[in-house]
C-alpha cells in the first residue's frame, strides 16, 4: 500500500470537534471511517460501522451509539449557527 492509495475526506469537524469525537469513539480503529459512512460520504465502511457498533459496548459497557452520534451532531461544523 502506498500513500497514493489513501484519500482525504472532510469529517466536518474542527480540531476541537475531532478531539472530542476521538475521545467519544475511544480512538477505536476506523472511528473516522464510521463517521464518513454515517454522513454518506463514502460507499464503503458498513462493515467497520457494524464492528464499531457491536464491539464498542462489549469493550465499554457505558458506551452507546446514540450518544456517539449525538456528540457528532453537536460538534459538526455544518450544524453550527
C-alpha positions in Angstrom: 0.0 0.0 0.0 1.3 3.5 -0.8 0.3 7.0 0.2 -1.5 7.3 -3.1 -3.9 4.6 -2.0 -5.4 7.0 0.6 -8.0 9.7 0.0 -8.5 12.7 2.1 -12.1 13.2 3.3 -13.8 16.0 5.2 -15.1 14.9 8.6 -17.0 18.2 9.1 -15.0 18.8 12.3 -12.5 21.4 13.6 -9.6 20.4 15.8 -11.7 20.6 19.0 -14.5 18.5 17.5 -12.1 16.0 16.1 -10.6 15.6 19.6 -14.0 15.3 21.2 -15.0 12.6 18.7 -11.8 10.7 19.1 -12.5 10.6 22.8 -16.2 9.7 22.3 -15.1 6.9 20.0 -12.4 5.9 22.4 -10.0 6.1 19.4 -11.4 2.7 18.3 -9.9 1.6 15.0 -11.5 3.3 12.0 -13.8 5.6 14.0 -13.3 8.2 11.3 -14.5 5.8 8.6 -17.6 5.2 10.7 -18.4 8.9 10.7 -17.8 9.2 6.9 -20.1 6.2 6.4 -22.7 7.8 8.7 -22.6 11.1 6.7 -23.0 9.2 3.4 -19.7 10.5 2.1 -18.3 7.1 1.4 -19.8 3.9 -0.1 -17.6 1.6 2.0 -17.5 1.5 5.7 -20.5 -0.5 6.5 -18.5 -3.4 7.9 -16.4 -1.1 10.0 -19.6 0.6 11.3 -21.2 -2.7 12.3 -18.0 -3.8 14.0 -17.8 -0.5 15.8 -21.5 -0.6 16.9 -21.1 -4.2 18.1 -17.7 -4.1 19.7 -17.8 -0.8 21.5 -20.5 -1.8 24.0 -18.6 -5.0 24.7 -15.4 -3.2 25.5 -17.0 -0.1 27.1 -20.4 -1.1 28.7 -21.3 2.5 29.2 -20.9 3.4 25.5 -23.9 4.0 23.3 -24.2 4.5 19.6 -26.9 7.2 20.1 -24.6 9.2 22.3 -21.7 8.9 19.8 -24.0 10.3 17.0 -25.5 12.9 19.3 -22.0 14.2 20.1 -21.0 14.2 16.5 -24.1 16.2 15.5 -23.3 18.7 18.3 -19.8 19.3 17.1 -20.3 19.2 13.3 -19.2 22.4 11.7 -22.2 22.3 9.3 -24.6 22.3 12.4 -23.2 25.5 13.9 -25.4 28.5 13.7 
